Amino acid sequence: MAQTTFPAETPAAASYQQARRRLPMARALDETRAFPVILIGPVLVFFIVWNVVPLLWLLGVSFYQYKLTSARPAEYIQFENFIDIWRASEVWGLLGRTLSFMLLTVGGATLLGMLLGFLFWGSGKLPGRRLALTLLFTPMVLPPVAVGTFYRLILDPIFGIANFFTEKLIGQRFDFLGNKDLAFATTIAVDVWMWTPFMILMTLAALASVPKAELEAAEIDQIPWLKRIWYVILPNGKFILMLGILLRTIDAFKTTDLPYLMTNGGPGNTTEFVGLSLYRTGFEAFQMGEASALAIITLLIAIAFASIYLYVLSYRETRAQLQ
């Protein structure tokens, strides 16, 4: 390992040599190969205790018929919980609604976020820009519990302010959360409203990562905006954008609090998604084996989404290496 040297007469040399004499153990530790392992050790312990151990416990419980409130001991039933989920038509409908909700909310938030991100990126001298961005980011920092309660009151068919305006404008009131034709779309709209600021932030971060030299060269060559976005901005900012889309996809797939507070999964099961079904199975029916099996399936689907995004990100590089 390279040693730092100072001229013998400088104060820095004296203090450096004094520190080395006082800390022989630290110096010896710094020169060993175990030093990186010691640094990362606490993180590994934390990860194992709070992630690996609960995951293994969850996997083990999924092979048992285990009701938390029952006096009977847990019964080992092998893969029956997974087979029941595979055969249940309700579960396939649940997954279909969840995937539809995920695609519509992530797609809507991404399109609006990119549009507004480009708008604010090109308006650096606009008066009140910082205030407008601050107001736009407000929904993102609100807890989903507050958002769900807030919109449940706004959309109330009798006392809600939304129906007050609809009655004044078109002379009619709507049961946004109690009508099966409106509840699903209303839940999607609220989720898009809440998470569009996140995609604005990711879009601005992606645009900030684009080299200014390439943008200036594209402007000098008078390249159209669509080609600038496709050939200059996206290749440089796609990693940040795809990271934002991945995080939103996983979060939308397991969303629970918003539909629970707004509609409680209703009317019927119109807005019941995987996260809410897991909550009801595990913490209302106390069927821990079934809930664990569904949670494992949900985890595998989330891992599949992450793998797809990573493949899309590295597709060009992989293709170039193969060629």
Rosetta silent file (secondary structure, phi, psi, omega in degrees, C-alpha in Angstrom):
SEQUENCE: MAQTTFPAETPAAASYQQARRRLPMARALDETRAFPVILIGPVLVFFIVWNVVPLLWLLGVSFYQYKLTSARPAEYIQFENFIDIWRASEVWGLLGRTLSFMLLTVGGATLLGMLLGFLFWGSGKLPGRRLALTLLFTPMVLPPVAVGTFYRLILDPIFGIANFFTEKLIGQRFDFLGNKDLAFATTIAVDVWMWTPFMILMTLAALASVPKAELEAAEIDQIPWLKRIWYVILPNGKFILMLGILLRTIDAFKTTDLPYLMTNGGPGNTTEFVGLSLYRTGFEAFQMGEASALAIITLLIAIAFASIYLYVLSYRETRAQLQ
SCORE:     score description
SCORE:     0.000 S_00000001
   1 L     0.000  136.613 -175.699    0.000    0.000    0.000 S_00000001
   2 L   -68.586  137.372 -178.977    1.356    3.414   -0.965 S_00000001
   3 L  -101.182  140.357  177.303    2.597    5.478    1.946 S_00000001
   4 L   -82.597  131.008 -178.165    2.041    9.233    2.184 S_00000001
   5 L  -118.787  144.996  175.988    5.326   11.135    2.600 S_00000001
   6 L  -130.457  155.258  171.928    5.944   14.675    3.771 S_00000001
   7 L   -59.019  142.146 -172.285    9.118   16.732    4.046 S_00000001
   8 L   -61.279  -26.857 -173.534   10.754   16.035    7.403 S_00000001
   9 L   -91.790   -4.282 -175.442   10.612   19.667    8.548 S_00000001
  10 L   -83.355  151.097  175.963    6.917   20.346    7.944 S_00000001
  11 H   -64.226  -31.131 -179.970    4.311   20.259   10.763 S_00000001
  12 H   -62.721  -37.409  179.761    2.175   17.953    8.650 S_00000001
  13 H   -64.611  -41.748 -178.931    4.943   15.325    8.680 S_00000001
  14 H   -65.249  -44.508 -179.237    5.187   15.418   12.452 S_00000001
  15 H   -67.299  -35.881  179.636    1.427   15.110   12.975 S_00000001
  16 H   -66.009  -46.302  179.881    1.192   12.299   10.415 S_00000001
  17 H   -65.494  -36.341  178.406    3.984   10.278   12.051 S_00000001
  18 H   -65.556  -40.985  178.605    2.491   10.882   15.488 S_00000001
  19 H   -64.761  -38.331  179.127   -0.910    9.616   14.319 S_00000001
  20 H   -66.187  -37.187  179.155    0.690    6.477   12.838 S_00000001
  21 H   -70.160  -32.949 -178.060    2.485    5.750   16.116 S_00000001
  22 H   -78.405  -25.768 -174.856   -0.724    6.176   18.140 S_00000001
  23 L  -120.203   61.301  179.830   -2.849    3.996   15.851 S_00000001
  24 H   -68.054  -35.994 -179.725   -0.772    0.913   14.991 S_00000001
  25 H   -67.523  -42.564  178.958   -3.829   -1.371   15.127 S_00000001
  26 H   -63.974  -37.262  179.296   -5.854    0.875   12.808 S_00000001
  27 H   -67.504  -41.069  178.772   -2.913    1.037   10.399 S_00000001
  28 H   -66.061  -37.692  179.102   -2.544   -2.734   10.410 S_00000001
  29 H   -67.283  -37.842 -179.581   -6.279   -3.155    9.886 S_00000001
  30 H   -64.842  -27.292 -176.833   -6.257   -0.720    6.988 S_00000001
  31 L   -91.891    0.192 -179.927   -3.601   -2.772    5.237 S_00000001
  32 L   -94.377  161.757  178.254   -5.436   -6.101    5.521 S_00000001
  33 L   -78.364  -12.655 -179.167   -7.865   -7.598    3.032 S_00000001
  34 L   -81.107   -7.919 -176.735  -10.490   -7.982    5.745 S_00000001
  35 H   -61.079  -46.194  176.981  -11.020   -4.228    6.010 S_00000001
  36 H   -61.869  -35.905  179.411  -13.759   -4.045    3.265 S_00000001
  37 H   -66.024  -39.274  179.140  -15.518   -7.042    4.826 S_00000001
  38 H   -65.201  -37.183  179.791  -15.513   -5.342    8.231 S_00000001
  39 H   -67.360  -41.026 -175.780  -17.006   -2.201    6.706 S_00000001
  40 H   -87.748   -9.245 -177.744  -19.813   -4.037    4.917 S_00000001
  41 H   -56.402  -51.141  179.427  -20.414   -6.502    7.748 S_00000001
  42 H   -57.966  -36.638  178.411  -23.023   -4.448    9.682 S_00000001
  43 H   -65.562  -41.982  178.508  -24.994   -3.883    6.479 S_00000001
  44 H   -63.760  -40.908  178.764  -24.996   -7.610    5.727 S_00000001
  45 H   -62.884  -45.175  178.548  -26.142   -8.423    9.262 S_00000001
  46 H   -60.713  -44.011 -179.531  -28.951   -5.891    9.020 S_00000001
  47 H   -63.605  -41.865 -178.669  -30.006   -7.263    5.608 S_00000001
  48 H   -67.429  -42.992 -175.938  -30.007  -10.869    6.827 S_00000001
  49 H   -69.103  -42.357 -172.197  -31.937  -10.118   10.024 S_00000001
  50 H   -98.815   -6.710 -179.519  -34.580   -7.870    8.484 S_00000001
  51 H  -125.738  -55.550 -174.055  -34.906   -9.351    4.978 S_00000001
  52 H   -68.949  -47.412 -177.754  -33.582  -12.880    4.558 S_00000001
  53 H   -62.570  -48.685  176.374  -34.900  -14.346    7.826 S_00000001
  54 H   -61.587  -34.624  179.092  -38.496  -13.000    7.403 S_00000001
  55 H   -66.698  -41.680  177.399  -38.484  -14.148    3.766 S_00000001
  56 H   -65.703  -38.412  176.690  -37.453  -17.680    4.730 S_00000001
  57 H   -64.047  -42.149  178.249  -40.093  -17.722    7.462 S_00000001
  58 H   -61.819  -42.941  178.731  -42.706  -16.541    4.933 S_00000001
  59 H   -63.824  -40.064  179.199  -41.664  -19.263    2.501 S_00000001
  60 H   -66.417  -42.069 -179.363  -41.900  -21.908    5.207 S_00000001
  61 H   -65.351  -28.450 -177.807  -45.369  -20.826    6.383 S_00000001
  62 L   -65.200  -15.220  178.370  -46.674  -20.976    2.796 S_00000001
  63 L   -95.764   10.473 -177.738  -46.407  -24.795    2.950 S_00000001
  64 E  -122.967  151.344  166.573  -48.670  -25.027    6.011 S_00000001
  65 E   -92.334  105.151 -169.294  -52.351  -24.712    6.737 S_00000001
  66 L  -139.435  112.088  174.602  -52.038  -22.262    9.574 S_00000001
  67 E  -106.684  126.654 -170.326  -54.760  -20.079   11.040 S_00000001
  68 L   -65.096  -32.320 -176.549  -53.466  -17.684   13.633 S_00000001
  69 L   -93.903    2.972 -178.461  -56.597  -17.749   15.812 S_00000001
  70 L   -88.362  146.852  177.566  -57.089  -21.517   15.691 S_00000001
  71 L   -80.353  -12.144 -179.420  -56.160  -23.787   18.585 S_00000001
  72 L   -76.719  145.627  176.405  -55.044  -26.478   16.144 S_00000001
  73 L   -70.422  159.541  178.779  -51.333  -26.758   15.347 S_00000001
  74 L   -63.464  138.559 -177.427  -50.096  -25.862   11.892 S_00000001
  75 E  -111.492  127.137  179.550  -50.523  -28.701    9.386 S_00000001
  76 E   -75.447  119.261 -176.331  -47.945  -29.342    6.674 S_00000001
  77 L  -123.811   15.635  177.664  -49.798  -29.530    3.334 S_00000001
  78 L    58.776 -120.760 -172.713  -46.889  -29.147    0.877 S_00000001
  79 L  -100.219   19.704 -174.660  -47.958  -27.129   -2.216 S_00000001
  80 H   -65.347  -35.673  177.612  -51.717  -27.122   -1.628 S_00000001
  81 H   -61.823  -42.260  178.816  -51.871  -23.377   -0.923 S_00000001
  82 H   -69.114  -37.267  178.544  -50.190  -22.639   -4.257 S_00000001
  83 H   -66.106  -40.423  178.249  -52.414  -25.154   -6.075 S_00000001
  84 H   -63.817  -39.321  177.697  -55.544  -23.559   -4.591 S_00000001
  85 H   -65.551  -40.578  179.729  -54.366  -20.130   -5.739 S_00000001
  86 H   -63.671  -35.999 -176.373  -53.670  -21.493   -9.231 S_00000001
  87 H   -86.278  -17.225 -174.329  -57.155  -23.020   -9.481 S_00000001
  88 L   -79.206  120.746  178.637  -59.073  -20.088   -7.976 S_00000001
  89 H   -68.192  -28.650  179.355  -60.697  -17.908  -10.632 S_00000001
  90 H   -63.317  -35.780 -179.510  -61.013  -15.097   -8.085 S_00000001
  91 H   -68.274  -38.941  178.419  -57.237  -14.873   -7.804 S_00000001
  92 H   -66.229  -38.752  174.263  -56.826  -14.551  -11.575 S_00000001
  93 H   -64.296  -38.334  177.285  -59.414  -11.784  -11.606 S_00000001
  94 H   -62.210  -46.033  178.803  -57.565  -10.147   -8.716 S_00000001
  95 H   -66.021  -37.188  178.337  -54.257  -10.290  -10.593 S_00000001
  96 H   -63.389  -44.652  177.381  -55.918   -8.980  -13.763 S_00000001
  97 H   -63.593  -40.572 -179.357  -57.359   -5.946  -11.950 S_00000001
  98 H   -64.902  -43.292  178.977  -54.039   -5.308  -10.240 S_00000001
  99 H   -65.959  -39.139  177.295  -52.094   -5.447  -13.516 S_00000001
 100 H   -63.455  -44.857  177.252  -54.630   -3.169  -15.218 S_00000001
 101 H   -60.277  -43.282 -178.933  -54.388   -0.703  -12.335 S_00000001
 102 H   -63.259  -48.228 -178.017  -50.594   -0.868  -12.456 S_00000001
 103 H   -63.459  -43.392 -176.741  -50.341   -0.296  -16.217 S_00000001
 104 H   -71.081  -41.596 -178.555  -52.832    2.581  -16.262 S_00000001
 105 H   -71.633  -44.416  179.795  -51.452    4.409  -13.226 S_00000001
 106 H   -66.784  -42.096  178.101  -47.783    4.000  -14.133 S_00000001
 107 H   -63.579  -45.067  179.670  -48.452    4.891  -17.775 S_00000001
 108 H   -65.199  -45.531  179.890  -50.541    7.942  -16.896 S_00000001
 109 H   -64.897  -35.989  179.895  -48.106    9.230  -14.261 S_00000001
 110 H   -68.236  -45.864 -179.608  -45.144    8.661  -16.607 S_00000001
 111 H   -64.656  -47.476  178.562  -46.701   10.489  -19.563 S_00000001
 112 H   -65.537  -40.170 -179.969  -47.881   13.437  -17.482 S_00000001
 113 H   -64.333  -41.453  178.291  -44.629   13.545  -15.522 S_00000001
 114 H   -67.651  -40.308  179.433  -42.489   13.589  -18.669 S_00000001
 115 H   -62.823  -48.745  179.076  -44.680   16.236  -20.291 S_00000001
 116 H   -69.560  -33.118  177.037  -44.567   18.533  -17.269 S_00000001
 117 H   -63.192  -44.918  176.163  -40.878   17.756  -16.721 S_00000001
 118 H   -63.249  -36.918 -179.606  -40.019   18.885  -20.247 S_00000001
 119 H   -63.989  -46.341 -179.631  -42.197   21.961  -19.752 S_00000001
 120 H   -73.530  -29.553  178.421  -40.394   23.027  -16.576 S_00000001
 121 H   -65.735  -35.591 -179.198  -36.994   22.088  -18.005 S_00000001
 122 L   -90.896    8.032 -178.395  -37.469   24.511  -20.881 S_00000001
 123 L  -125.371   52.166 -177.577  -38.791   27.353  -18.708 S_00000001
 124 L   -64.240  -28.715 -178.609  -35.801   28.177  -16.549 S_00000001
 125 L   -98.762    9.555 -178.826  -36.516   31.927  -16.664 S_00000001
 126 L   -70.454  129.437  178.933  -40.259   31.602  -16.061 S_00000001
 127 L   -64.530  137.757  179.161  -41.393   33.766  -13.087 S_00000001
 128 L    77.006   16.920 -177.306  -42.652   31.691  -10.185 S_00000001
 129 H   -63.645  -44.073 -178.497  -41.068   28.479  -11.472 S_00000001
 130 H   -65.986  -39.132  177.947  -39.780   27.386   -8.073 S_00000001
 131 H   -64.727  -41.186  179.286  -43.106   28.055   -6.389 S_00000001
 132 H   -64.377  -41.359  178.098  -44.934   26.082   -9.082 S_00000001
 133 H   -64.665  -39.557  178.823  -42.549   23.130   -8.678 S_00000001
 134 H   -62.437  -43.276  178.443  -42.989   23.219   -4.909 S_00000001
 135 H   -67.146  -36.062  179.451  -46.769   23.103   -5.259 S_00000001
 136 H   -67.797  -32.791 -178.079  -46.526   20.303   -7.823 S_00000001
 137 H   -80.646   -7.638 -177.299  -44.371   18.183   -5.521 S_00000001
 138 H   -59.277  -46.232 -179.329  -46.852   18.501   -2.625 S_00000001
 139 H   -58.900  -30.668 -176.787  -48.984   15.406   -3.487 S_00000001
 140 H   -68.830  -31.955 -176.283  -45.878   13.216   -3.531 S_00000001
 141 H   -89.765   -7.836  177.435  -44.915   14.046    0.064 S_00000001
 142 L   -75.366  140.401  176.408  -48.417   13.525    1.471 S_00000001
 143 L   -68.168  141.740  179.542  -48.964   10.137    3.164 S_00000001
 144 H   -57.122  -28.617  177.690  -51.336    7.855    1.200 S_00000001
 145 H   -62.144  -43.313  179.170  -53.501    7.588    4.318 S_00000001
 146 H   -67.731  -40.085 -179.717  -54.133   11.333    4.215 S_00000001
 147 H   -64.302  -45.460 -179.940  -54.718   11.288    0.447 S_00000001
 148 H   -61.310  -45.286  178.548  -57.233    8.436    0.657 S_00000001
 149 H   -65.947  -40.617 -179.551  -59.190   10.096    3.477 S_00000001
 150 H   -59.368  -49.365 -177.966  -58.972   13.472    1.768 S_00000001
 151 H   -76.052  -26.719  175.648  -60.445   12.223   -1.516 S_00000001
 152 H   -64.214  -36.052  177.008  -63.068   10.065    0.175 S_00000001
 153 H   -75.125  -39.858 -179.535  -64.464   13.248    1.714 S_00000001
 154 H   -63.968  -39.212 -174.636  -64.127   15.287   -1.493 S_00000001
 155 L   -93.512    9.645  178.164  -65.911   12.638   -3.581 S_00000001
 156 L   -58.605  133.122 -174.897  -68.681   11.942   -1.087 S_00000001
 157 L   -67.577  -19.104 -177.025  -71.983   11.820   -3.044 S_00000001
 158 L  -107.026  -50.004 -173.834  -73.849   13.980   -0.489 S_00000001
 159 L  -105.038   -5.019 -174.784  -71.386   16.264    1.265 S_00000001
 160 L   -71.228  143.555 -179.338  -68.400   16.167   -1.126 S_00000001
 161 H   -70.248  -26.473  178.321  -67.255   19.361   -2.794 S_00000001
 162 H   -63.680  -43.064  178.414  -66.733   17.541   -6.108 S_00000001
 163 H   -72.208  -25.084  173.739  -70.445   16.762   -6.364 S_00000001
 164 H   -60.937  -45.011  179.727  -71.267   20.323   -5.381 S_00000001
 165 H   -72.633  -38.458  178.634  -69.483   21.539   -8.521 S_00000001
 166 H   -64.847  -35.172  177.741  -70.865   18.796  -10.778 S_00000001
 167 H   -69.125  -37.205  178.228  -74.381   19.656   -9.646 S_00000001
 168 H   -69.139  -35.643 -175.074  -73.800   23.349  -10.337 S_00000001
 169 H   -83.638  -48.058 -174.214  -72.273   22.669  -13.768 S_00000001
 170 H  -120.722    3.944  176.062  -74.354   19.822  -15.192 S_00000001
 171 L    70.531   27.793 -177.245  -77.155   19.478  -12.644 S_00000001
 172 L  -147.784  144.923  175.050  -76.218   15.939  -11.572 S_00000001
 173 L  -105.627  151.615 -178.597  -74.410   14.223   -8.740 S_00000001
 174 L  -126.642  140.267  173.147  -72.171   11.135   -9.114 S_00000001
 175 L   -92.689   82.993 -172.781  -71.286    8.412   -6.648 S_00000001
 176 L   -60.353  -35.031 -174.963  -67.638    8.290   -7.686 S_00000001
 177 L  -102.590  -10.914 -179.696  -66.639    5.666   -5.127 S_00000001
 178 L  -106.039   -9.323  178.656  -69.876    3.681   -4.883 S_00000001
 179 L   -94.790  126.600 -175.811  -70.588    3.192   -8.576 S_00000001
 180 L   -66.002  -21.644  178.391  -68.847    0.148  -10.045 S_00000001
 181 L   -83.346  -14.350 -177.084  -68.419    1.951  -13.376 S_00000001
 182 L  -113.931  -25.010 -172.192  -66.670    4.930  -11.747 S_00000001
 183 H   -62.515  -44.559 -177.831  -64.820    3.568   -8.703 S_00000001
 184 H   -63.609  -46.345 -179.809  -61.958    1.911  -10.621 S_00000001
 185 H   -65.898  -36.383  179.343  -61.346    4.967  -12.830 S_00000001
 186 H   -66.622  -41.243  177.659  -61.548    7.302   -9.822 S_00000001
 187 H   -62.406  -40.927  177.485  -58.962    5.277   -7.899 S_00000001
 188 H   -62.410  -44.337 -178.620  -56.647    5.394  -10.926 S_00000001
 189 H   -61.972  -41.799  179.881  -57.085    9.176  -11.248 S_00000001
 190 H   -66.174  -41.548  179.218  -56.241    9.762   -7.584 S_00000001
 191 H   -64.563  -40.878  177.567  -53.136    7.549   -7.786 S_00000001
 192 H   -63.829  -41.720  178.260  -51.955    9.362  -10.933 S_00000001
 193 H   -59.911  -38.433 -175.104  -52.517   12.716   -9.194 S_00000001
 194 H   -75.149  -33.465 -171.187  -50.451   11.556   -6.218 S_00000001
 195 H  -110.887   -0.382  172.817  -47.466   10.098   -8.121 S_00000001
 196 H   -60.863  -40.181  176.621  -47.136   12.318  -11.201 S_00000001
 197 H   -57.167  -33.741  177.738  -44.817   14.679   -9.207 S_00000001
 198 H   -63.004  -42.551  179.010  -42.460   11.754   -8.625 S_00000001
 199 H   -71.833  -28.402  171.941  -42.152   11.180  -12.372 S_00000001
 200 H   -62.377  -45.543  179.245  -41.661   14.939  -12.878 S_00000001
 201 H   -61.789  -43.528  179.285  -38.747   14.760  -10.460 S_00000001
 202 H   -66.888  -36.254  177.748  -37.265   11.727  -12.229 S_00000001
 203 H   -66.121  -43.265  177.643  -37.696   13.419  -15.616 S_00000001
 204 H   -63.948  -38.320  176.817  -35.918   16.561  -14.423 S_00000001
 205 H   -65.911  -39.629  178.192  -33.112   14.425  -12.994 S_00000001
 206 H   -66.198  -39.932  179.168  -32.807   12.542  -16.306 S_00000001
 207 H   -68.017  -34.124  178.587  -32.712   15.798  -18.273 S_00000001
 208 H   -68.608  -21.639 -179.971  -30.046   17.197  -15.948 S_00000001
 209 L   -83.161   -7.087 -179.640  -27.852   14.167  -16.740 S_00000001
 210 L   -77.417  128.681  178.790  -27.765   14.959  -20.480 S_00000001
 211 L   -60.875  134.063 -179.181  -24.432   16.555  -21.502 S_00000001
 212 H   -65.795  -29.406 -179.326  -24.886   20.187  -22.487 S_00000001
 213 H   -63.190  -39.948  179.501  -22.414   19.804  -25.332 S_00000001
 214 H   -68.301  -38.559  177.601  -24.646   17.273  -27.079 S_00000001
 215 H   -65.895  -41.429  178.455  -27.704   19.481  -26.638 S_00000001
 216 H   -65.946  -38.483  177.396  -25.851   22.502  -27.991 S_00000001
 217 H   -64.651  -40.483  177.982  -24.605   20.481  -30.967 S_00000001
 218 H   -65.893  -35.001  178.109  -28.154   19.311  -31.705 S_00000001
 219 H   -70.604  -38.902  178.426  -29.392   22.900  -31.493 S_00000001
 220 H   -64.688  -39.931  179.555  -26.651   24.142  -33.841 S_00000001
 221 L   -78.862   -0.103  177.947  -27.502   21.395  -36.337 S_00000001
 222 L    55.468   44.939  177.255  -31.193   22.368  -36.029 S_00000001
 223 L   -75.928  135.101  179.543  -32.264   18.815  -35.269 S_00000001
 224 L   -59.077  155.983 -173.952  -36.051   18.554  -34.659 S_00000001
 225 H   -62.582  -38.893 -179.579  -37.194   18.156  -31.075 S_00000001
 226 H   -63.153  -39.490  177.737  -38.517   14.634  -31.510 S_00000001
 227 H   -70.832  -33.511  175.890  -35.148   13.473  -32.854 S_00000001
 228 H   -62.818  -43.079  179.795  -33.335   15.295  -30.039 S_00000001
 229 H   -63.610  -43.709 -174.268  -35.445   13.420  -27.516 S_00000001
 230 H   -74.496  -39.999 -172.688  -34.929   10.047  -29.230 S_00000001
 231 H  -101.083  -16.911 -176.089  -31.224   10.292  -30.115 S_00000001
 232 H  -116.709  -53.116 -172.268  -29.815   12.651  -27.457 S_00000001
 233 H   -76.045  -50.789 -176.896  -31.991   12.849  -24.338 S_00000001
 234 H   -63.166  -43.415  178.244  -33.288    9.288  -23.982 S_00000001
 235 H   -59.353  -31.358 -179.023  -29.909    7.517  -24.462 S_00000001
 236 H   -88.254  -32.085 -175.416  -28.418    9.662  -21.683 S_00000001
 237 H  -106.212    6.171 -174.094  -31.367    9.834  -19.309 S_00000001
 238 H   -67.260  -30.002 -177.830  -32.988    6.434  -19.810 S_00000001
 239 H   -66.443  -42.717  179.135  -31.385    4.885  -16.727 S_00000001
 240 H   -69.468  -42.019  179.020  -32.925    7.459  -14.367 S_00000001
 241 H   -63.027  -45.356 -179.255  -36.283    7.346  -16.153 S_00000001
 242 H   -67.029  -32.274  175.418  -36.411    3.551  -16.125 S_00000001
 243 H   -63.900  -43.954  177.674  -35.473    3.511  -12.447 S_00000001
 244 H   -62.461  -41.859  179.282  -38.417    5.801  -11.710 S_00000001
 245 H   -66.029  -39.840  178.313  -40.760    3.642  -13.793 S_00000001
 246 H   -62.714  -46.307  179.452  -39.515    0.487  -12.061 S_00000001
 247 H   -62.301  -41.315  178.928  -40.073    1.944   -8.591 S_00000001
 248 H   -68.139  -36.607  179.917  -43.555    3.132   -9.549 S_00000001
 249 H   -63.187  -47.742 -179.609  -44.416   -0.244  -11.113 S_00000001
 250 H   -64.994  -40.719 -179.077  -43.515   -2.188   -7.986 S_00000001
 251 H   -66.688  -40.808  179.619  -45.267    0.328   -5.747 S_00000001
 252 H   -68.723  -33.075 -179.159  -48.452    0.321   -7.886 S_00000001
 253 H   -67.065  -31.320 -177.305  -48.505   -3.474   -8.003 S_00000001
 254 L  -108.592   17.694 -178.335  -48.583   -3.739   -4.211 S_00000001
 255 L   -61.209  137.774 -176.272  -50.718   -0.688   -3.449 S_00000001
 256 L  -134.727  -49.325 -169.574  -53.020   -1.236   -0.478 S_00000001
 257 H   -65.572  -39.979 -176.163  -53.722    1.886    1.554 S_00000001
 258 H   -64.464  -54.383  177.986  -55.316    4.053   -1.158 S_00000001
 259 H   -66.031  -29.932  179.524  -58.098    1.633   -2.284 S_00000001
 260 H   -64.720  -42.885 -177.326  -58.619    0.481    1.296 S_00000001
 261 H   -79.877  -31.767 -176.663  -59.331    4.011    2.552 S_00000001
 262 H   -82.822  -45.194 -172.185  -61.237    5.227   -0.498 S_00000001
 263 L  -129.881  -10.254 -174.453  -63.455    2.256   -1.385 S_00000001
 264 L    56.285   32.904  179.002  -62.458   -0.654    0.911 S_00000001
 265 L    85.367   -4.811 -176.051  -62.108   -2.710   -2.256 S_00000001
 266 L   -97.802 -172.947   -4.335  -65.652   -2.023   -3.413 S_00000001
 267 L   -69.830  140.052 -171.540  -68.167   -1.761   -4.773 S_00000001
 268 L    68.945 -120.930  174.563  -68.086   -5.550   -4.814 S_00000001
 269 L  -124.697   28.768 -174.933  -64.466   -6.333   -5.652 S_00000001
 270 L   -61.941  -36.451 -177.613  -64.039   -3.631   -8.320 S_00000001
 271 L  -118.519   26.438  175.813  -61.076   -1.999   -6.587 S_00000001
 272 L   -90.225  118.289 -177.364  -59.713   -4.958   -4.642 S_00000001
 273 L  -112.482 -178.235 -173.760  -56.074   -5.495   -5.600 S_00000001
 274 H   -60.293  -45.342 -178.051  -53.384   -7.934   -4.521 S_00000001
 275 H   -61.457  -42.474  179.452  -52.168   -5.871   -1.578 S_00000001
 276 H   -68.607  -37.826  176.754  -55.667   -5.432   -0.161 S_00000001
 277 H   -64.785  -39.071  175.875  -56.457   -9.126   -0.644 S_00000001
 278 H   -61.583  -42.864  179.734  -53.262  -10.029    1.214 S_00000001
 279 H   -61.847  -44.771 -178.430  -54.241   -7.757    4.082 S_00000001
 280 H   -67.805  -40.598 -179.088  -57.705   -9.301    4.354 S_00000001
 281 H   -67.468  -41.122 -174.961  -56.461  -12.867    4.104 S_00000001
 282 H   -85.749  -39.445 -169.732  -53.677  -12.397    6.643 S_00000001
 283 H  -113.322   -2.211  171.861  -54.971   -9.812    9.114 S_00000001
 284 L  -114.360  -46.458  176.064  -58.745  -10.208    8.924 S_00000001
 285 L   -88.181  -15.971  178.717  -59.216  -13.925    8.185 S_00000001
 286 L    59.648   27.694  174.651  -55.866  -14.801    9.848 S_00000001
 287 E   -87.108   85.066 -171.248  -55.174  -17.475    7.198 S_00000001
 288 H   -69.996  -32.654  179.059  -51.413  -17.119    7.397 S_00000001
 289 H   -66.243  -48.268  179.196  -50.595  -20.044    5.089 S_00000001
 290 H   -64.198  -43.301  179.796  -52.737  -18.765    2.206 S_00000001
 291 H   -63.031  -38.974  179.440  -51.554  -15.203    2.721 S_00000001
 292 H   -66.577  -40.068  178.166  -47.904  -16.320    2.717 S_00000001
 293 H   -63.629  -43.435  177.972  -48.371  -18.278   -0.519 S_00000001
 294 H   -65.629  -35.982  178.009  -49.992  -15.271   -2.218 S_00000001
 295 H   -65.934  -38.321  177.792  -47.208  -13.031   -0.902 S_00000001
 296 H   -64.173  -42.846  177.912  -44.555  -15.346   -2.402 S_00000001
 297 H   -62.731  -41.899  177.793  -46.337  -15.235   -5.775 S_00000001
 298 H   -61.813  -41.927  178.162  -46.520  -11.447   -5.565 S_00000001
 299 H   -61.844  -42.600  179.467  -42.802  -11.275   -4.782 S_00000001
 300 H   -64.376  -37.695  177.761  -41.957  -13.451   -7.788 S_00000001
 301 H   -65.920  -42.043  178.168  -44.051  -11.220  -10.064 S_00000001
 302 H   -63.038  -40.209  176.541  -42.277   -8.119   -8.730 S_00000001
 303 H   -64.138  -37.064  177.641  -38.893   -9.768   -9.365 S_00000001
 304 H   -63.612  -41.952  177.269  -40.033  -10.584  -12.910 S_00000001
 305 H   -61.333  -44.889  179.513  -40.910   -6.918  -13.503 S_00000001
 306 H   -62.005  -39.443  178.973  -37.507   -5.829  -12.215 S_00000001
 307 H   -65.015  -39.562  178.538  -35.769   -8.363  -14.480 S_00000001
 308 H   -63.262  -45.231  179.578  -37.686   -7.109  -17.521 S_00000001
 309 H   -62.896  -42.160  179.024  -36.711   -3.505  -16.817 S_00000001
 310 H   -64.634  -36.396  177.547  -33.064   -4.439  -16.322 S_00000001
 311 H   -65.659  -42.132  178.785  -33.118   -6.372  -19.587 S_00000001
 312 H   -63.492  -39.513 -179.650  -34.590   -3.397  -21.437 S_00000001
 313 H   -64.395  -39.364 -175.098  -31.936   -1.105  -19.969 S_00000001
 314 L   -98.001   11.702 -174.365  -29.047   -3.348  -21.014 S_00000001
 315 H   -65.355  -46.850 -177.518  -30.528   -4.482  -24.348 S_00000001
 316 H   -64.356  -42.781 -179.029  -28.502   -2.157  -26.561 S_00000001
 317 H   -65.664  -42.019  179.146  -25.255   -2.836  -24.760 S_00000001
 318 H   -63.739  -41.886  179.965  -25.819   -6.613  -24.837 S_00000001
 319 H   -65.643  -39.959  178.943  -26.698   -6.514  -28.526 S_00000001
 320 H   -65.506  -38.047  178.917  -23.607   -4.431  -29.328 S_00000001
 321 H   -67.634  -37.875  179.042  -21.369   -6.892  -27.455 S_00000001
 322 H   -67.375  -34.828  178.707  -22.859   -9.849  -29.304 S_00000001
 323 L   -77.118    0.000    0.000  -22.292   -8.180  -32.642 S_00000001
